[in-house]
Amino acid sequence: MPPAIDAHGLVKYFGKRRVVDSVSLSVPEGAIYGVLGPNGAGKTTTLRMLLGIIEPDAGSRTLLGRDRPIDAAYQIGYLPEERGLYPAMTTREAVAFLGSLRGLPLSESRRRADRMLEANGMGEVARRPIRTLSKGMAQTVQLLGTFIHQPKLIVLDEPFSGLDPLNQQGLEELIRAERQRGATILFSTHVMAHAERLCESLTIIGDGKVRFSGTVEAARATLRARVHLVTRQADGPWRAALPADAVRQAGETGWRFILPPEGIEPLLGQLIAGGAGIETLSIERPSLHDAFVAIVGRSAVEDESLAA
Ligand SMILES: Nc1ncnc2c1ncn2[C@@H]1O[C@H](COP(=O)(O)OP(=O)(O)OP(=O)(O)O)[C@@H](O)[C@H]1O
């Protein structure tokens, strides 16, 4: 199956600044895919190029197999980073309006809006003006409007920003339901927890460049696990068996070190034989957050040394 999005070498300059620098990404059909990066990394600019809202200075992309994004417009749902609804419009009209912008007849749009609002616990506010809604509700309205025409491809720019944890969870469920329906979803974020829970694959952008592309598991595997070990004996000759990077942190008992490449068992064997006694042992796998910080941090250091 051809990918839902296939982009090669996208470049964008703003003035003399190369804000997006040869970004390539491929989003398989039916995936939930994350574009991650710190503030100002170039995520929004990349998404806008993918969708044809701005033209790249170099590179190419296909969207749902089309060379011109406009040809796929009615099959795409897009939640931009800057969001706005007309405050005087009623909630159902706001959702229906977004549907009619994507090619649905208004009467069908209204029917779907009523159904979707009801299904998402917002039936009671359907006839109320947008200005009376909470921020979370207004954002849900935008999302329902993004999904109303049942697009094949959904692109969400920072969809979780500004939502409380309950609304964030609701949004994760909405995204999963859309994928269940058969849609492909691409979203940008700088909050790792959502990406970790939702995505199979992701791209990390730092300073306009792709710094990592692959599965969440592969991103986590770029870092080794960390060990926290507390021994019953405070000291003894067995200490020589600890890895060279083992440190005892201030105010803590025990040792912290990176899991040795050969695993924990040989070390434990030596500690037990040496009479250290094992009080507690925890092996903590790196989170996506840890991997993100390391990947973005490492690339910033590499960029600096290249520039020097
Ligand atoms: N229209 C524009 N004209 C000039 N510079 C721009 C324009 N749009 C974005 N930029 C700059 O390009 C860089 C990348 O911006 P972009 O919005 O793509 O990043 P982002 O990863 O989405 O960041 P954030 O998470 O903060 O939204 C930033 O330094 C931004 O200031």
Ligand as a Chemical Component Dictionary entry (heavy atoms), coordinates in Angstrom:
data_LIG
# 
_chem_comp.id                   LIG 
_chem_comp.type                 NON-POLYMER 
_chem_comp.pdbx_formal_charge   0 
_chem_comp.three_letter_code    LIG 
# 
loop_
_chem_comp_atom.comp_id 
_chem_comp_atom.atom_id 
_chem_comp_atom.alt_atom_id 
_chem_comp_atom.type_symbol 
_chem_comp_atom.charge 
_chem_comp_atom.model_Cartn_x 
_chem_comp_atom.model_Cartn_y 
_chem_comp_atom.model_Cartn_z 
_chem_comp_atom.pdbx_ordinal 
LIG N1  N1  N 0 5.954  33.052 8.342  1  
LIG C1  C1  C 0 7.122  33.060 8.974  2  
LIG N2  N2  N 0 8.034  34.031 8.734  3  
LIG C2  C2  C 0 9.239  34.041 9.365  4  
LIG N3  N3  N 0 9.645  33.114 10.255 5  
LIG C3  C3  C 0 8.787  32.128 10.542 6  
LIG C4  C4  C 0 7.482  32.045 9.923  7  
LIG N4  N4  N 0 6.860  30.936 10.397 8  
LIG C5  C5  C 0 7.718  30.358 11.267 9  
LIG N5  N5  N 0 8.864  31.054 11.354 10 
LIG C6  C6  C 0 10.043 30.707 12.167 11 
LIG O1  O1  O 0 10.444 29.417 11.774 12 
LIG C7  C7  C 0 10.873 28.640 12.877 13 
LIG C8  C8  C 0 10.075 27.360 12.953 14 
LIG O2  O2  O 0 8.736  27.668 13.268 15 
LIG P1  P1  P 0 7.599  26.562 13.388 16 
LIG O3  O3  O 0 6.332  27.276 13.802 17 
LIG O4  O4  O 0 7.557  25.763 12.153 18 
LIG O5  O5  O 0 8.138  25.677 14.588 19 
LIG P2  P2  P 0 7.384  24.644 15.523 20 
LIG O6  O6  O 0 8.274  23.469 15.644 21 
LIG O7  O7  O 0 5.994  24.423 15.033 22 
LIG O8  O8  O 0 7.383  25.420 16.897 23 
LIG P3  P3  P 0 6.260  25.593 18.057 24 
LIG O9  O9  O 0 6.188  24.282 18.769 25 
LIG O10 O10 O 0 6.852  26.686 18.898 26 
LIG O11 O11 O 0 4.994  25.984 17.347 27 
LIG C9  C9  C 0 10.690 29.530 14.102 28 
LIG O12 O12 O 0 11.930 30.108 14.412 29 
LIG C10 C10 C 0 9.708  30.582 13.639 30 
LIG O13 O13 O 0 9.914  31.775 14.327 31 
# 
loop_
_chem_comp_bond.comp_id 
_chem_comp_bond.atom_id_1 
_chem_comp_bond.atom_id_2 
_chem_comp_bond.value_order 
_chem_comp_bond.pdbx_ordinal 
LIG N1  C1  SING 1  
LIG C1  N2  SING 2  
LIG C1  C4  DOUB 3  
LIG N2  C2  DOUB 4  
LIG C2  N3  SING 5  
LIG N3  C3  DOUB 6  
LIG C3  C4  SING 7  
LIG C3  N5  SING 8  
LIG C4  N4  SING 9  
LIG N4  C5  DOUB 10 
LIG C5  N5  SING 11 
LIG N5  C6  SING 12 
LIG C6  O1  SING 13 
LIG C6  C10 SING 14 
LIG O1  C7  SING 15 
LIG C7  C8  SING 16 
LIG C7  C9  SING 17 
LIG C8  O2  SING 18 
LIG O2  P1  SING 19 
LIG P1  O3  DOUB 20 
LIG P1  O4  SING 21 
LIG P1  O5  SING 22 
LIG O5  P2  SING 23 
LIG P2  O6  DOUB 24 
LIG P2  O7  SING 25 
LIG P2  O8  SING 26 
LIG O8  P3  SING 27 
LIG P3  O9  DOUB 28 
LIG P3  O10 SING 29 
LIG P3  O11 SING 30 
LIG C9  O12 SING 31 
LIG C9  C10 SING 32 
LIG C10 O13 SING 33 
# 
